Amino acid sequence: MTNIPSKANLEQALSDAGSAHHDYEQNVLDGVYDELWSGFYAAFALGRLGDFATASDLARWLEAAPADDDWAGAAAVFTIGQLS
């Protein structure tokens, strides 16, 4: 894998993935909850930041990230910890 992204870059990519995913759920899935959300977020982040992890690893880490009011920030910190 390539370079580990900065916390700020990963946090922004995850936040943007959340916005894109919300639109996807509303407009494509007609409001149905996407059980495979973590794969969407992983593909989005990897597409933006490069192959710093495998899609399956990143999806798994995102699912395991702490639920927090600032989920994108907490998930970025958790993910970077997995990469270090």
N, C-alpha and C positions, 0 to 999 in steps of 0.2 A: 504494500500500500504506500501511498505518497504521504506528503506532509500532513501533520495534524493541523486542522484549522484553528484559528483563534476562537476564544470563547465568544467574542462579539460577532464574528462572522457566522459561526454555527448558530448562535442564538437568533440572529436575524434570519438565517435560512429556515430555521424551524418555525419562527413566527410567520414568515411568509408562506411556508408550507401549510400552516394552520389556516390562514386566510383562503388559500387556494383550495384546501380540502373542504372547508366549510361551503364554498361555492359549489364544489363537486357534489357534496352530499345533497345540497338543496336543489341544484339544477339538473344533475344527471341521475341521482338516485331518488329524486322526488321526496327528500326529507328523511329517507331511511338511513339509520346509523350504519356506518361502514365498519364492519368487524375487522377489515384488513387495513385500517387506517395507518398503522405503523409502516407498512410497505410503501404507501403513498408518500408519507413524510420522508422515509429513507431515500426513495428514488428522487424526490424533489431536492433534498439536501445534497445528495451525491451529484446530481446534475448541476447544481449551482457551484459546489465547492470542490468537485473532483473526487476521485476514488481513494478517500482516506480510510475507508473500511469496506467490508463486503456489505451488500444490501441486507443480507439476512442477519449479520451481526448488528448492524445499525438498527434495524427494525426491532430486534430483541432488546437492545439497550434502551431504545425509546419506550418500549412497553414497561421496562423495569425502572425507568426514571421516576423519581419521587413526584407525587402529585403535589403541586404547589401553586399558589396564586400566580407566580411567574414561572409557569411550566417550561417555557422555552429556555429561560435562563438556567433553571434547575436541570433540565435535560441536557443542555450544552455542557454544564459542569460535570454531570454524571458520565456523559459520553466521552469527554476528554479524559476523565479518570480511567475509563476502560481502555483507552488507547495508549495511556502512558505506562 
